[in-house]
Amino acid sequence: MRFALTTFDNPYDPFEQFTQWFMFDEEKGYHTTAYLGRIARTSDQLSDEENNKEVERAIDEIIRYDFQNIYRKVTFWFVVVKDDRK
């Protein structure tokens, strides 16, 4: 499972339509990716799972202090398929 931060009025999916989502976000002046980047304490030294948890923590923090009530948390579910063929 992965998480993304978006705004209430962005009609695009940040997972499947990132370019359109990003352009809409920037044109509106939200700069959501930059904001999330300032709050999330990710690192190349952390595992993908640890970085994903940190991004989720940062998203939750942003939403907690969102006095304008513009941000939304989006969840992307995926299935990992293990290939046991030898």
C-alpha positions as CSV (number, residue, x, y, z in Angstrom):
1,M,0.0,0.0,0.0
2,R,1.2,3.5,-0.9
3,F,-0.1,6.9,0.0
4,A,-0.1,10.3,-1.7
5,L,-1.2,13.8,-0.8
6,T,-3.6,15.6,-3.0
7,T,-6.0,18.5,-2.8
8,F,-9.8,18.4,-2.7
9,D,-10.1,20.0,-6.2
10,N,-7.5,18.1,-8.1
11,P,-9.4,15.7,-10.5
12,Y,-6.3,13.7,-11.4
13,D,-5.0,10.5,-9.8
14,P,-1.5,11.2,-8.4
15,F,-0.6,7.5,-9.0
16,E,-2.0,6.9,-12.5
17,Q,-2.0,10.4,-13.9
18,F,1.0,12.0,-12.2
19,T,1.9,14.5,-14.9
20,Q,-1.6,15.9,-15.2
21,W,-2.0,15.8,-11.4
22,F,1.3,17.7,-11.0
23,M,0.5,20.3,-13.6
24,F,-2.9,21.0,-12.0
25,D,-1.3,21.2,-8.6
26,E,1.4,23.6,-9.6
27,E,-0.9,25.9,-11.7
28,K,-3.1,26.3,-8.6
29,G,-0.1,27.2,-6.5
30,Y,-0.3,24.4,-4.0
31,H,3.1,22.9,-4.7
32,T,2.1,19.8,-2.8
33,T,5.1,17.7,-3.8
34,A,7.5,20.4,-2.5
35,Y,5.5,20.7,0.7
36,L,5.5,17.0,1.3
37,G,9.2,16.9,0.6
38,R,9.9,19.5,3.3
39,I,7.9,17.5,5.9
40,A,8.8,13.9,5.1
41,R,12.2,12.8,6.5
42,T,13.0,10.2,3.9
43,S,16.5,8.9,3.2
44,D,18.4,6.6,0.8
45,Q,19.6,4.8,3.9
46,L,16.0,3.8,4.8
47,S,14.3,0.8,3.2
48,D,11.3,1.4,0.8
49,E,9.0,0.3,3.6
50,E,10.5,2.8,6.1
51,N,10.3,5.6,3.5
52,N,6.7,4.8,2.7
53,K,5.8,4.9,6.4
54,E,7.6,8.2,6.8
55,V,5.7,9.6,3.8
56,E,2.4,8.4,5.4
57,R,3.4,10.1,8.7
58,A,4.2,13.3,6.9
59,I,0.9,13.2,5.0
60,D,-1.0,12.7,8.3
61,E,0.9,15.6,9.9
62,I,0.1,17.9,6.9
63,I,-3.6,17.0,7.1
64,R,-3.6,17.4,10.9
65,Y,-2.5,21.1,10.6
66,D,-4.4,21.9,7.4
67,F,-6.5,24.8,8.6
68,Q,-7.8,25.4,5.1
69,N,-9.0,21.8,4.8
70,I,-7.6,21.4,1.2
71,Y,-5.5,18.3,1.5
72,R,-6.6,14.7,1.1
73,K,-4.8,11.4,1.7
74,V,-5.1,9.0,-1.3
75,T,-4.3,5.3,-0.9
76,F,-3.0,3.1,-3.7
77,W,-3.4,-0.6,-3.1
78,F,-1.3,-3.1,-5.0
79,V,-0.6,-6.8,-4.8
80,V,2.9,-8.3,-4.8
81,V,2.9,-11.6,-6.7
82,K,5.6,-14.1,-5.7
83,D,6.9,-16.2,-8.6
84,D,7.9,-19.6,-7.3
85,R,8.8,-21.0,-10.7
86,K,12.2,-22.5,-10.8
